[in-house]
């Protein structure tokens, strides 16, 4: 391992060396997904990802702990100027970031990246605000977080797009959660369109190499609902099957090429670089898969993103960083050497005619797949949740979510769950309530009010051991149509929200580049709602993964 102090801030980037004007994030050519490939929009040349995962001290599989801190990799200009020169040594043209703080100003880092012809793919979640594999939902907190990231990064033309989920399905009994990620894809794409952001911004999903990978790939690319765009725009594949000096057959790369031959959107390795069984240890990865990935796989795959830049406790990492010093490991040199040799064939968009079409959706059955293709979870509408809460005559008085379980269990256990259809979310049967995307407090308020009104509004029917109390209802202007669409039982269909739903407040001095769960200081609690550990579904709804029925009585 050799050490070098980071080079000065790259004002013009490598383009200046060749005498051409460096790009900025306003002028860099956009990358678009067209058929099975990516292309530069300015000249139609094919784009192959030669990337690296760039997030310090972060578990890429995510965390549901709202207290988990993360460092926004695009918010510190000095770190970007320290690392980018080394990234260019390994021919980097894209980085993947797993969590950014949408209240931060990212202009400087994004400008530095653009001036060095480096693009970005950003995950939409953050620790504590991501779709839970075992208790999935698509809710106001997630929607606000996702749209805030879109708002924050949409102006940068070197942003290729976003991942709506990363390895959410990592076990066979978690396939029902795919429905909620697909709903997130649908609503994020609709939001981009509604806000008139760039049409080249894509939304995809990154999957682990799991037994259900084939069903997942078909599910996210299929189009079961006419007139609604629910398909991903690109497919990321986190694959670690090529270890050391493996080969095309042993690694199953050949099987993956055969499977995706007819896939309708671009496919790439969203993570790769196995450390298992590597001679010399984890920092000596030979990266012999590079020649294959950018060789005989290019008809189907669009390159890949190496995991990862920063060396950490998991023993992955191309460099060791200490202050302003960057020390590459031997696998940095191996990757550099391998990438220097590749010359993937380039297709021009003008000569390319996409022929692949959307696959059939997988069917629910057995132990392999538990998410019905249609309907998907309903669109989240934050205004509906506020409107409903204002009309309650019996509402939740406590903010302690840990105290909600007994009330949920009691109310949803009455008459076969007659009061709880509005909060249902069963991905296996496709039964969803319009209120299911609201906060736990709002959902409990909804079912408590249903029970109270059906009990002749008796005072004793609105207590639940002090959790709830009566209030005077109000109806806010603009609520009537939403309330009518949801229906008294909360089982109706509500339209998607309109207008900006995220934050897009980059540049606030109060924000810190080290964030804890939701961005602190500048985000209100209503914006990023990190659901507590006692969220009621853990108590009353099991059909998300088992399909055996809705309520545990």
C-alpha positions as CSV (number, residue, x, y, z in Angstrom):
1,X,0.0,0.0,0.0
2,X,1.4,3.4,-1.0
3,X,0.4,6.8,0.4
4,X,-0.2,10.1,-1.3
5,X,-1.6,13.4,-0.1
6,X,-4.7,14.4,-2.0
7,X,-4.3,16.7,-4.9
8,X,-5.7,20.2,-4.8
9,X,-9.3,21.0,-5.7
10,X,-9.9,20.1,-9.4
11,X,-11.2,23.3,-10.9
12,X,-11.2,22.1,-14.4
13,X,-10.8,18.4,-14.1
14,X,-9.1,16.1,-16.5
15,X,-10.9,17.7,-19.5
16,X,-8.6,20.7,-19.1
17,X,-5.6,18.5,-19.7
18,X,-6.8,17.7,-23.2
19,X,-7.5,21.4,-23.9
20,X,-11.3,21.1,-23.8
21,X,-13.6,23.0,-21.5
22,X,-14.5,21.0,-18.4
23,X,-18.2,20.2,-18.0
24,X,-20.3,21.5,-15.2
25,X,-23.3,19.9,-13.7
26,X,-25.4,22.3,-15.9
27,X,-23.6,21.4,-19.1
28,X,-22.5,17.8,-18.8
29,X,-24.4,15.5,-21.2
30,X,-27.2,13.6,-19.6
31,X,-27.2,9.8,-19.6
32,X,-30.5,8.2,-20.7
33,X,-31.7,4.6,-20.5
34,X,-32.9,3.5,-23.9
35,X,-34.0,-0.1,-24.3
36,X,-31.3,-2.3,-22.8
37,X,-28.5,0.2,-22.8
38,X,-27.4,3.6,-21.5
39,X,-26.5,6.4,-23.9
40,X,-25.0,9.9,-23.9
41,X,-27.7,12.3,-25.0
42,X,-25.4,14.7,-26.8
43,X,-23.8,12.2,-29.3
44,X,-25.7,9.0,-28.8
45,X,-22.7,7.0,-27.8
46,X,-23.2,4.0,-25.5
47,X,-22.3,4.6,-21.8
48,X,-20.8,1.8,-19.7
49,X,-20.6,2.2,-15.9
50,X,-17.1,2.1,-14.5
51,X,-18.0,2.9,-10.9
52,X,-17.3,2.7,-7.3
53,X,-19.6,2.7,-4.2
54,X,-18.8,5.9,-2.3
55,X,-20.1,6.2,1.2
56,X,-18.0,6.3,4.4
57,X,-18.8,4.1,7.4
58,X,-22.1,2.9,6.0
59,X,-23.8,-0.5,6.0
60,X,-25.1,-0.8,2.4
61,X,-27.8,-3.2,3.4
62,X,-29.4,-0.4,5.4
63,X,-30.6,0.0,8.9
64,X,-34.0,0.5,10.4
65,X,-32.5,2.2,13.4
66,X,-33.3,5.9,13.3
67,X,-30.3,6.6,15.6
68,X,-27.8,5.3,13.0
69,X,-25.6,8.1,11.8
70,X,-24.3,8.5,8.3
71,X,-22.0,10.9,6.5
72,X,-23.4,12.6,3.4
73,X,-20.6,11.8,0.8
74,X,-21.6,14.7,-1.4
75,X,-21.7,17.5,1.2
76,X,-18.0,18.0,2.0
77,X,-16.1,19.6,-0.9
78,X,-12.7,19.0,0.6
79,X,-13.3,15.2,0.8
80,X,-14.5,15.2,-2.8
81,X,-11.4,17.1,-4.0
82,X,-9.3,14.7,-2.0
83,X,-10.8,11.5,-3.5
84,X,-11.7,12.4,-7.1
85,X,-8.2,12.4,-8.4
86,X,-7.7,8.9,-7.2
87,X,-11.1,7.9,-8.6
88,X,-10.0,9.0,-12.0
89,X,-6.9,6.8,-11.8
90,X,-9.3,3.8,-11.9
91,X,-11.3,5.3,-14.8
92,X,-14.3,6.1,-12.6
93,X,-17.2,7.6,-14.5
94,X,-20.0,7.0,-11.9
95,X,-20.3,6.7,-8.1
96,X,-23.1,5.2,-6.1
97,X,-24.1,6.9,-2.9
98,X,-26.3,5.2,-0.4
99,X,-27.7,8.1,1.7
100,X,-27.5,11.8,1.2
101,X,-28.9,14.6,3.4
102,X,-31.4,16.5,1.2
103,X,-31.0,19.6,3.3
104,X,-27.4,19.9,2.4
105,X,-25.8,21.9,-0.4
106,X,-24.2,19.5,-2.8
107,X,-23.2,22.0,-5.5
108,X,-19.4,21.9,-4.9
109,X,-19.0,18.1,-4.9
110,X,-21.4,17.7,-7.9
111,X,-19.5,20.4,-9.8
112,X,-16.2,18.6,-9.1
113,X,-17.6,15.3,-10.2
114,X,-19.1,16.8,-13.4
115,X,-15.8,18.5,-14.3
116,X,-14.3,15.1,-14.2
117,X,-17.1,13.4,-16.1
118,X,-18.3,11.5,-13.1
119,X,-22.0,10.7,-12.8
120,X,-24.0,9.7,-9.7
121,X,-26.6,7.1,-8.8
122,X,-28.2,7.8,-5.4
123,X,-30.2,5.5,-3.2
124,X,-33.4,7.2,-1.9
125,X,-33.5,5.8,1.6
126,X,-31.4,6.5,4.7
127,X,-30.9,4.7,8.1
128,X,-34.3,4.6,9.8
129,X,-36.2,5.7,6.7
130,X,-36.2,2.8,4.3
131,X,-38.6,0.0,3.4
132,X,-38.4,-2.7,6.1
133,X,-37.9,-6.2,4.6
134,X,-39.9,-7.9,7.4
135,X,-42.5,-5.2,8.1
136,X,-42.8,-3.3,4.8
137,X,-44.9,-0.3,4.1
138,X,-45.1,2.6,1.7
139,X,-45.9,5.6,3.8
140,X,-45.8,9.3,4.3
141,X,-42.4,9.3,6.0
142,X,-40.8,7.3,3.2
143,X,-42.5,9.3,0.4
144,X,-41.4,12.6,1.9
145,X,-37.8,11.3,2.3
146,X,-37.7,9.9,-1.2
147,X,-39.1,13.0,-2.8
148,X,-36.8,15.2,-0.8
149,X,-33.8,13.4,-2.2
150,X,-35.2,13.8,-5.7
151,X,-35.8,17.5,-5.1
152,X,-32.3,17.9,-3.9
153,X,-30.5,16.1,-6.7
154,X,-32.7,16.7,-9.7
155,X,-31.0,19.8,-11.0
156,X,-27.6,18.1,-11.4
157,X,-27.4,16.7,-14.9
158,X,-24.7,14.2,-13.8
159,X,-27.3,12.4,-11.8
160,X,-28.4,9.3,-13.7
161,X,-31.1,8.3,-11.3
162,X,-32.1,6.7,-8.1
163,X,-32.5,3.3,-6.4
164,X,-35.9,3.0,-4.6
165,X,-34.5,0.0,-2.6
166,X,-31.4,-1.9,-2.0
167,X,-31.6,-5.6,-1.2
168,X,-35.0,-5.2,0.5
169,X,-35.8,-8.8,-0.5
170,X,-32.8,-10.7,0.9
171,X,-34.7,-13.9,2.0
172,X,-37.3,-16.2,0.5
173,X,-39.9,-15.1,3.1
174,X,-39.6,-11.4,2.3
175,X,-40.9,-11.3,-1.3
176,X,-44.1,-9.6,-0.3
177,X,-42.0,-6.5,0.5
178,X,-41.3,-6.1,-3.3
179,X,-44.8,-4.7,-3.7
180,X,-44.0,-1.7,-1.5
181,X,-40.8,-1.1,-3.3
182,X,-42.6,-1.2,-6.7
183,X,-45.1,1.3,-5.3
184,X,-42.2,3.5,-4.4
185,X,-40.8,3.2,-7.9
186,X,-44.2,4.1,-9.4
187,X,-44.7,7.1,-7.1
188,X,-41.2,8.4,-7.5
189,X,-41.4,8.3,-11.2
190,X,-44.8,10.0,-11.1
191,X,-43.3,12.7,-8.9
192,X,-40.4,13.3,-11.3
193,X,-42.9,13.7,-14.1
194,X,-45.3,15.9,-12.2
195,X,-42.5,18.2,-11.1
196,X,-41.3,18.4,-14.7
197,X,-37.8,17.3,-13.7
198,X,-35.5,15.9,-16.3
199,X,-37.0,13.0,-18.3
200,X,-33.7,11.2,-18.2
201,X,-33.8,10.7,-14.5
202,X,-34.4,7.0,-13.9
203,X,-35.6,5.0,-10.9
204,X,-34.4,1.5,-10.3
205,X,-33.9,-1.3,-7.8
206,X,-30.7,-3.1,-6.6
207,X,-31.1,-6.7,-5.8
208,X,-29.0,-9.2,-3.9
209,X,-28.1,-12.5,-5.5
210,X,-30.9,-14.3,-3.8
211,X,-33.0,-17.4,-4.8
212,X,-35.9,-15.2,-5.8
213,X,-33.7,-13.0,-8.1
214,X,-35.5,-14.1,-11.3
215,X,-39.0,-13.5,-10.0
216,X,-37.8,-10.1,-8.6
217,X,-36.4,-9.1,-12.0
218,X,-39.6,-10.0,-13.8
219,X,-41.8,-8.4,-11.1
220,X,-40.0,-5.0,-11.2
221,X,-40.0,-4.8,-15.0
222,X,-43.6,-6.1,-15.7
223,X,-46.4,-3.7,-16.3
224,X,-49.6,-5.1,-14.8
225,X,-51.6,-1.9,-14.6
226,X,-52.6,-0.3,-17.9
227,X,-51.8,3.4,-18.1
228,X,-49.6,3.4,-15.0
229,X,-45.8,3.3,-15.3
230,X,-44.7,0.9,-12.6
231,X,-41.6,-0.5,-14.2
232,X,-38.1,0.2,-13.1
233,X,-35.9,2.2,-15.5
234,X,-32.7,0.1,-14.8
235,X,-31.8,-3.0,-12.8
236,X,-28.9,-3.1,-10.4
237,X,-27.4,-6.5,-9.4
238,X,-25.3,-6.8,-6.3
239,X,-23.2,-9.9,-7.2
240,X,-20.2,-11.4,-5.4
241,X,-20.0,-14.8,-7.1
242,X,-16.7,-14.2,-8.9
243,X,-14.1,-14.6,-6.2
244,X,-10.4,-14.4,-6.9
245,X,-9.4,-16.0,-10.2
246,X,-12.8,-17.5,-11.0
247,X,-14.3,-17.9,-14.4
248,X,-17.4,-17.2,-16.5
249,X,-19.0,-20.6,-15.7
250,X,-18.1,-21.1,-12.0
251,X,-19.2,-17.5,-11.2
252,X,-22.6,-18.1,-13.0
253,X,-22.0,-14.9,-14.9
254,X,-23.0,-16.8,-18.0
255,X,-26.3,-17.8,-16.5
256,X,-27.0,-14.2,-15.7
257,X,-26.2,-13.1,-19.2
258,X,-28.6,-15.7,-20.6
259,X,-31.4,-14.7,-18.2
260,X,-31.2,-11.0,-18.9
261,X,-30.8,-11.4,-22.7
262,X,-34.4,-10.4,-23.2
263,X,-34.7,-7.8,-20.4
264,X,-36.3,-4.5,-21.4
265,X,-34.1,-2.1,-19.4
266,X,-30.4,-1.7,-18.7
267,X,-28.8,-4.1,-16.3
268,X,-25.5,-3.5,-14.4
269,X,-23.6,-4.7,-11.4
270,X,-24.7,-2.3,-8.7
271,X,-22.0,-3.9,-6.4
272,X,-19.2,-6.3,-7.2
273,X,-15.8,-7.4,-6.0
274,X,-15.8,-10.5,-3.9
275,X,-13.2,-10.8,-1.0
276,X,-13.7,-14.4,-0.1
277,X,-10.8,-16.8,-0.7
278,X,-8.6,-14.1,-2.3
279,X,-5.0,-15.0,-2.2
280,X,-3.2,-12.4,0.0
281,X,-6.4,-11.3,1.7
282,X,-9.4,-9.0,1.1
283,X,-7.2,-6.1,-0.1
284,X,-5.7,-8.1,-2.9
285,X,-8.7,-8.6,-5.1
286,X,-7.4,-9.4,-8.6
287,X,-10.5,-8.1,-10.4
288,X,-10.2,-10.7,-13.2
289,X,-13.9,-10.4,-13.7
290,X,-13.4,-6.9,-15.3
291,X,-12.2,-8.4,-18.6
292,X,-15.4,-10.4,-18.9
293,X,-17.8,-7.8,-17.6
294,X,-16.5,-5.3,-20.2
295,X,-15.9,-8.0,-22.8
296,X,-18.3,-10.7,-23.8
297,X,-21.1,-9.5,-21.4
298,X,-21.6,-6.1,-23.0
299,X,-24.4,-7.1,-25.2
300,X,-26.5,-7.5,-22.0
301,X,-24.7,-5.7,-19.1
302,X,-23.8,-2.1,-18.9
303,X,-20.7,-2.4,-16.7
304,X,-20.6,-2.2,-12.9
305,X,-19.8,-0.5,-9.6
306,X,-17.1,-1.8,-7.4
307,X,-17.8,-2.2,-3.7
308,X,-16.4,0.0,-2.2
309,X,-14.1,3.0,-1.9
310,X,-13.5,3.4,1.8
311,X,-11.9,0.5,3.6
312,X,-14.0,-0.4,6.7
313,X,-14.6,-3.1,9.3
314,X,-16.2,-5.3,6.7
315,X,-12.8,-5.6,5.0
316,X,-14.0,-4.2,1.7
317,X,-12.4,-1.0,0.4
318,X,-10.0,0.2,-2.3
319,X,-8.3,2.9,-0.2
320,X,-7.5,3.8,3.4
321,X,-8.3,7.4,4.2
322,X,-6.6,9.3,7.1
323,X,-7.5,13.0,7.1
324,X,-6.2,14.4,3.8
325,X,-4.2,11.3,3.0
326,X,-5.4,8.6,0.6
327,X,-3.6,5.2,0.7
328,X,-4.6,2.8,-2.1
329,X,-4.5,-0.9,-1.4
330,X,-3.2,-3.5,-3.9
331,X,-6.7,-4.2,-5.3
332,X,-6.8,-0.5,-6.3
333,X,-3.9,-1.1,-8.5
334,X,-5.3,-4.4,-9.8
335,X,-8.6,-2.7,-10.7
336,X,-6.7,0.1,-12.4
337,X,-4.7,-2.4,-14.4
338,X,-7.7,-4.4,-15.4
339,X,-9.8,-1.4,-16.5
340,X,-7.0,0.0,-18.5
341,X,-7.1,-3.1,-20.7
342,X,-10.8,-3.1,-21.6
343,X,-12.3,-1.7,-24.8
344,X,-16.0,-2.5,-24.8
345,X,-17.7,-2.1,-28.1
346,X,-19.8,1.0,-28.5
347,X,-23.3,1.1,-30.0
348,X,-24.8,4.3,-31.2
349,X,-28.4,5.0,-30.2
350,X,-29.2,5.9,-33.8
351,X,-28.3,2.4,-34.9
352,X,-30.0,0.6,-32.0
353,X,-33.7,-0.5,-32.1
354,X,-35.0,-1.9,-28.7
355,X,-36.8,-5.1,-29.3
356,X,-37.3,-6.5,-25.8
357,X,-40.6,-6.1,-24.1
358,X,-41.9,-6.2,-20.5
359,X,-41.9,-9.7,-19.1
360,X,-44.9,-11.4,-17.5
361,X,-45.4,-10.8,-13.8
362,X,-44.7,-13.7,-11.5
363,X,-47.7,-15.4,-10.0
364,X,-48.3,-15.8,-6.2
365,X,-47.7,-19.4,-5.2
366,X,-45.8,-21.9,-3.1
367,X,-42.8,-20.6,-1.2
368,X,-41.2,-18.7,-4.1
369,X,-43.4,-15.6,-4.5
370,X,-45.8,-13.7,-2.3
371,X,-46.5,-10.4,-4.0
372,X,-49.6,-10.1,-6.3
373,X,-48.8,-8.1,-9.4
374,X,-51.8,-5.9,-9.1
375,X,-53.0,-3.9,-7.3
376,X,-50.0,-2.3,-5.7
377,X,-50.1,-0.4,-2.5
378,X,-52.0,2.8,-3.1
379,X,-50.3,6.2,-3.7
380,X,-49.3,7.9,-0.5
381,X,-51.1,11.3,0.0
382,X,-49.9,13.2,3.0
383,X,-52.8,15.7,2.8
384,X,-55.3,12.8,3.2
385,X,-53.7,11.8,6.4
386,X,-53.9,15.3,7.8
387,X,-57.5,15.7,6.6
388,X,-58.6,12.4,8.2
389,X,-57.0,13.3,11.5
390,X,-58.8,16.6,11.6
391,X,-62.2,14.9,11.3
392,X,-61.8,12.4,14.1
393,X,-64.1,12.7,17.0
394,X,-62.0,10.2,18.9
395,X,-58.3,10.7,18.4
396,X,-55.0,9.4,19.8
397,X,-53.8,11.5,22.6
398,X,-50.5,9.7,23.2
399,X,-47.4,10.0,21.1
400,X,-45.9,6.9,22.6
401,X,-46.1,4.4,19.8
402,X,-45.1,1.6,22.2
403,X,-48.5,2.0,23.9
404,X,-50.5,1.5,20.7
405,X,-50.4,-2.3,20.4
406,X,-53.1,-3.2,22.9
407,X,-55.6,-0.7,21.3
408,X,-54.8,-1.9,17.8
409,X,-55.2,-5.5,18.8
410,X,-58.5,-4.9,20.6
411,X,-60.1,-2.7,17.8
412,X,-58.9,-4.9,15.0
413,X,-60.1,-8.0,16.8
414,X,-63.7,-6.9,16.9
415,X,-66.1,-8.5,14.4
416,X,-63.4,-9.9,12.2
417,X,-61.5,-6.6,11.8
418,X,-64.5,-4.6,10.5
419,X,-62.9,-1.3,11.6
420,X,-59.5,-1.9,10.2
421,X,-60.0,-2.3,6.5
422,X,-58.8,1.2,5.9
423,X,-55.3,0.4,7.3
424,X,-54.9,-3.0,5.7
425,X,-51.8,-3.8,3.6
426,X,-51.7,-7.3,2.4
427,X,-49.4,-7.7,-0.6
428,X,-50.4,-11.3,-1.2
429,X,-54.1,-10.7,-1.7
430,X,-53.7,-7.1,-2.9
431,X,-56.0,-5.8,-0.1
432,X,-54.9,-2.2,0.9
433,X,-56.6,0.6,2.8
434,X,-56.2,4.2,1.9
435,X,-55.1,5.1,5.4
436,X,-52.3,2.4,5.4
437,X,-49.7,5.0,4.4
438,X,-50.3,7.4,7.2
439,X,-48.4,7.5,10.5
440,X,-49.1,4.9,13.2
441,X,-50.8,7.6,15.3
442,X,-53.0,8.6,12.4
443,X,-53.9,5.0,11.6
444,X,-54.7,4.2,15.2
445,X,-56.8,7.4,15.4
446,X,-58.7,6.3,12.3
447,X,-59.6,2.9,13.6
448,X,-60.3,4.2,17.1
449,X,-62.7,6.8,15.6
450,X,-64.4,4.1,13.6
451,X,-65.0,2.0,16.8
452,X,-66.1,5.1,18.7
453,X,-68.7,6.2,16.1
454,X,-70.0,2.7,15.8
455,X,-70.4,2.6,19.6
456,X,-72.9,5.5,19.6
457,X,-70.1,7.9,20.5
458,X,-70.0,6.8,24.1
459,X,-67.3,8.4,26.1
460,X,-66.1,5.0,27.4
461,X,-65.5,3.9,23.8
462,X,-62.8,6.4,23.3
463,X,-60.1,5.7,26.0
464,X,-58.2,2.5,25.4
465,X,-56.3,2.9,28.7
466,X,-55.6,6.6,28.2
467,X,-54.3,6.3,24.7
468,X,-57.2,8.1,23.1
469,X,-59.6,10.9,23.9
470,X,-62.4,12.8,22.3
471,X,-62.0,16.0,20.3
472,X,-64.1,18.4,18.2
473,X,-63.7,17.5,14.5
474,X,-62.9,20.1,11.9
475,X,-62.9,20.0,8.1
476,X,-60.1,21.9,6.4
477,X,-60.6,23.5,3.0
478,X,-59.6,21.1,0.2
479,X,-60.3,18.0,2.2
480,X,-63.8,17.1,1.0
481,X,-62.7,15.4,-2.2
482,X,-60.0,13.4,-0.5
483,X,-62.2,12.3,2.3
484,X,-64.9,11.3,-0.1
485,X,-62.4,9.3,-2.3
486,X,-61.1,7.4,0.8
487,X,-64.7,6.7,2.0
488,X,-66.0,6.3,5.5
489,X,-64.3,2.9,5.9
490,X,-61.0,4.1,4.4
491,X,-61.1,1.5,1.6
492,X,-61.5,3.8,-1.4
493,X,-59.0,5.0,-4.0
494,X,-57.3,8.3,-3.3
495,X,-55.4,10.4,-6.0
496,X,-51.7,11.1,-5.8
497,X,-50.6,14.3,-4.2
498,X,-49.8,17.4,-6.3
499,X,-47.0,19.9,-5.8
500,X,-43.6,19.6,-4.2
501,X,-43.6,17.0,-1.5
502,X,-39.9,16.9,-0.5
503,X,-37.8,19.8,0.8
504,X,-35.2,21.0,-1.7
505,X,-33.7,23.3,0.9
506,X,-30.1,22.8,0.0
507,X,-27.6,25.3,1.4
508,X,-29.0,25.7,4.9
509,X,-26.3,26.7,7.2
510,X,-27.9,24.8,10.1
511,X,-27.5,21.4,8.5
512,X,-24.6,19.1,9.2
513,X,-22.9,16.7,6.8
514,X,-23.1,14.0,9.4
515,X,-26.8,13.1,9.8
516,X,-28.6,10.9,12.3
517,X,-31.6,9.2,10.8
518,X,-33.6,12.0,9.3
519,X,-31.8,15.2,8.7
520,X,-31.7,17.0,12.0
521,X,-32.4,20.7,12.5
522,X,-34.0,21.6,9.3
523,X,-36.6,18.8,8.9
524,X,-39.7,18.9,10.9
525,X,-40.9,15.7,12.5
526,X,-43.8,15.6,10.1
527,X,-41.4,15.5,7.2
528,X,-39.3,12.5,8.1
529,X,-41.3,10.1,10.3
530,X,-39.1,7.3,11.6
531,X,-41.5,4.7,12.8
532,X,-40.9,3.3,16.2
533,X,-40.2,-0.3,17.1
534,X,-43.7,-1.0,18.3
535,X,-45.4,-0.2,15.0
536,X,-48.8,-1.9,15.2
537,X,-48.4,-4.1,12.2
538,X,-46.0,-6.3,14.1
539,X,-49.0,-7.1,16.3
540,X,-52.0,-7.3,14.1
541,X,-51.1,-8.0,10.5
542,X,-49.1,-11.0,9.3
543,X,-50.4,-11.5,5.8
544,X,-47.7,-9.4,4.4
545,X,-45.4,-12.3,4.2
546,X,-47.5,-15.4,4.9
547,X,-50.8,-14.7,3.1
548,X,-52.6,-16.7,5.8
549,X,-55.0,-14.0,6.8
550,X,-54.9,-10.4,8.0
551,X,-55.4,-10.3,11.7
552,X,-53.9,-12.0,14.7
553,X,-56.7,-12.0,17.2
